[in-house]
């Protein structure tokens, strides 16, 4: 089996849970060929820590997980965009004027992985026919916050090494939804099952 590095993020904003953190740690526990790393939700520091990790221990594939509140699917991100912004300062990041991540770089970078093929396989395996929609979709933007920043920088650094790299946005967990909040969520075990299948596919490629 190939060695897969799986990253997640710490909780941020007003959340005390980040499903990407829990899923990343669970995948490391379940698979001996997976190493988990939890990143801070801070633009430059997140990438610096990721870069340090892969220099210390080489890997064959990189899967980055991040929380996407409001989405009801597990989203395989085809593109990372050369764009960053932060309109409102938060605990770890100041206000950032909208600007390119890397001057002179392409407007977007695309994963080399066949995301539609992966989506179709995962949906065939994990679609519960009692549910209105399959659990996995392909989306075209990882946003403009830290998730997209780390994805773009990783694709920049790793493309020459032909290391498969993918960012996956995951929905809220049900316990993150309060009685007064209406937002999509997905059961932890369901998310873990889908991601486990994805990791096993990449470890065999």
DAVENCOR-V811493 format. One record per pair of residues at least 12 apart in sequence whose ideal C-beta (glycine too) atoms are under 8 Angstrom apart, sorted by the first residue. I is the first residue (numbers start at 1). GAP is how many residues later the second one is. D is the distance in Angstrom with one decimal. If there is no record, write none. Layout:
i/gap/d
I/GAP/D
I/GAP/D
This chain:
i/gap/d
1/31/7.9
1/32/4.1
1/202/4.6
1/203/7.1
2/31/6.7
2/57/8.0
2/58/3.6
2/59/6.0
2/200/7.2
2/201/4.9
2/202/7.4
2/203/7.1
3/30/5.5
3/31/7.9
3/32/6.9
3/54/7.8
3/55/7.3
3/56/4.7
3/57/5.1
3/58/7.8
3/200/8.0
4/27/7.7
4/29/6.1
4/30/5.1
4/31/7.5
4/55/6.5
4/56/6.8
4/57/4.7
4/58/7.5
4/59/6.3
4/195/5.7
4/198/5.8
4/199/5.5
5/29/7.8
5/30/5.3
5/32/6.5
5/48/6.9
5/49/6.5
5/52/7.9
5/54/4.2
5/56/7.3
5/57/5.0
5/58/7.4
6/18/4.9
6/21/5.2
6/22/6.8
6/28/5.5
6/29/7.1
6/30/5.4
6/31/7.5
6/57/4.9
6/58/7.7
6/59/6.7
6/193/6.9
7/13/7.9
7/17/6.2
7/29/7.4
7/30/4.8
7/31/7.2
7/32/5.5
7/43/6.3
7/55/7.5
7/56/7.5
7/57/4.7
7/58/6.5
7/143/7.8
8/12/3.7
8/13/4.2
8/14/7.4
8/15/6.3
8/16/3.3
8/17/7.2
8/28/7.0
8/29/7.7
8/30/5.3
8/31/7.1
8/57/4.8
8/58/7.6
9/12/6.3
9/29/7.0
9/30/5.4
9/31/7.6
9/32/5.3
9/37/7.6
9/56/7.6
9/57/5.6
9/58/6.8
9/137/7.3
9/138/7.6
10/28/6.0
10/29/7.2
10/30/5.8
10/31/5.9
12/29/4.0
12/78/7.1
12/79/7.4
12/80/7.4
13/77/6.9
15/52/7.6
15/161/6.5
17/156/6.3
17/158/6.8
17/159/5.5
18/49/5.3
19/46/7.9
19/48/5.7
19/151/5.1
19/152/7.3
19/153/6.7
19/154/4.9
19/157/7.6
19/169/7.1
19/172/6.7
20/45/3.8
20/46/5.2
20/47/5.3
20/150/5.8
21/17/5.3
22/151/7.6
22/166/6.8
23/42/5.7
23/147/6.4
23/165/7.6
23/168/6.0
23/169/6.0
23/172/5.9
24/12/4.4
24/13/7.3
24/14/6.5
24/41/5.6
25/13/7.4
26/166/5.5
27/165/7.4
27/168/6.3
27/169/6.7
27/172/5.9
30/162/7.9
30/166/6.5
31/165/7.5
31/168/6.3
31/169/7.6
31/172/7.6
33/170/5.5
34/165/6.2
34/169/8.0
35/18/7.9
35/22/6.6
35/24/6.9
37/12/7.4
37/13/6.8
37/16/5.1
39/111/6.9
40/52/6.3
41/49/7.9
41/51/5.7
41/52/7.7
41/105/5.2
42/50/4.0
42/51/5.9
42/104/6.7
43/41/6.6
43/43/7.8
43/50/6.0
43/53/7.4
43/103/5.6
43/106/5.0
45/47/7.7
46/100/5.6
46/103/7.3
46/104/5.1
47/102/6.8
47/103/5.2
47/106/4.6
47/107/7.4
50/100/6.3
50/104/6.7
51/106/7.0
59/104/7.2
60/103/6.7
60/104/7.8
60/143/7.8
61/102/6.5
61/103/4.5
61/104/7.5
61/141/4.5
61/142/7.1
61/144/7.3
62/92/6.3
62/96/6.7
62/101/6.2
62/102/7.2
62/103/4.6
62/104/7.3
63/103/5.4
63/104/8.0
63/105/6.3
63/132/7.9
63/135/7.0
63/136/6.6
63/139/6.8
64/83/7.5
64/86/6.3
64/87/6.2
64/90/7.0
64/101/7.7
64/102/7.2
64/103/4.7
64/104/7.0
65/102/7.9
65/103/5.3
65/104/7.8
65/105/5.9
65/130/7.5
66/76/7.6
66/80/7.8
66/81/3.9
66/101/6.7
66/102/7.5
66/103/5.5
66/104/7.2
67/102/7.3
67/103/6.3
67/104/8.0
67/105/7.1
68/75/7.8
68/79/7.9
68/101/3.7
68/102/6.8
68/103/6.7
69/102/7.8
69/103/5.6
69/107/8.0
69/114/6.1
70/113/5.9
70/114/6.7
71/98/6.2
71/100/5.3
71/113/6.3
72/61/7.4
72/99/5.9
72/112/3.3
72/113/7.8
72/114/7.0
73/60/7.3
73/61/7.9
73/62/6.2
73/63/6.1
73/64/4.2
73/98/7.0
74/48/7.8
74/61/5.7
74/62/4.9
74/63/7.5
74/94/6.3
74/95/7.3
74/96/5.6
74/97/7.0
74/112/7.2
74/117/6.3
74/120/5.5
74/121/7.3
75/61/7.7
75/62/5.6
75/63/7.3
75/64/4.3
75/93/6.7
75/94/4.2
75/95/7.8
76/39/4.5
76/42/6.1
76/43/5.9
76/60/6.7
76/61/7.4
76/62/5.1
76/63/7.2
76/90/6.5
76/92/5.9
77/34/7.4
77/38/8.0
77/62/5.8
77/63/7.8
77/64/7.4
77/65/4.4
77/74/6.6
77/89/7.2
77/90/4.3
77/91/6.9
77/92/6.4
78/32/5.9
78/33/6.2
78/37/5.3
78/60/5.8
78/61/7.1
78/62/5.6
79/29/4.6
79/30/6.9
79/31/5.4
79/32/7.8
79/61/5.6
79/62/6.4
79/63/7.1
80/28/6.7
80/29/5.1
80/62/5.6
80/68/5.7
80/71/3.8
80/72/3.8
80/74/7.8
80/75/5.4
80/87/6.8
81/26/6.8
81/27/4.8
81/60/6.3
81/61/7.2
81/63/7.0
81/67/6.0
81/71/6.8
82/18/5.0
82/19/5.2
82/20/5.9
82/23/5.3
82/24/6.3
82/25/5.3
82/26/6.3
82/27/7.4
82/70/6.1
83/15/6.9
83/16/7.6
83/17/6.2
83/18/6.6
83/24/7.9
83/61/5.3
83/65/7.3
84/12/6.1
84/14/7.5
84/15/6.5
84/16/7.6
84/17/5.1
84/60/5.9
84/61/7.7
84/64/7.2
84/65/5.3
85/12/7.1
85/13/3.9
85/14/7.3
85/59/5.0
85/60/8.0
86/59/6.8
93/53/7.5
98/46/7.6
101/48/6.0
101/51/5.2
101/52/6.9
102/50/7.3
102/51/7.8
102/54/6.6
105/51/6.7
109/43/6.0
109/46/4.1
109/47/6.7
109/50/7.2
110/45/7.9
111/44/7.0
111/53/7.5
111/54/5.9
111/55/5.2
111/56/7.8
112/47/7.5
112/50/7.4
112/52/6.2
112/53/7.5
113/51/5.2
113/52/7.7
113/53/5.3
113/89/7.7
115/23/4.8
115/51/7.4
116/22/5.9
118/18/7.9
118/80/6.6
118/83/6.7
119/17/4.9
119/18/6.6
119/19/5.2
121/76/7.6
121/80/7.0
122/13/7.3
122/14/4.5
122/72/5.6
122/75/5.8
122/76/6.3
123/12/6.8
123/13/5.3
125/72/5.7
126/64/7.4
126/67/6.1
126/68/5.1
126/71/6.9
135/51/6.9
135/55/6.6
135/59/5.7
136/58/6.2
139/30/7.2
142/25/5.2
142/27/7.0
147/20/6.4
147/22/7.0
148/19/7.9
150/17/7.8
151/14/7.7
151/16/4.2
164/38/6.1
164/41/6.7
166/36/7.8
168/27/7.1
168/30/7.4
170/16/7.4
170/21/5.6
170/25/7.8
171/13/5.6
171/14/5.6
171/15/4.4
171/20/7.4
172/12/6.9
172/13/4.4
172/14/7.6
173/12/5.9
173/13/7.3
173/14/7.6
173/15/5.5
173/18/7.8
174/12/7.9
174/13/6.4
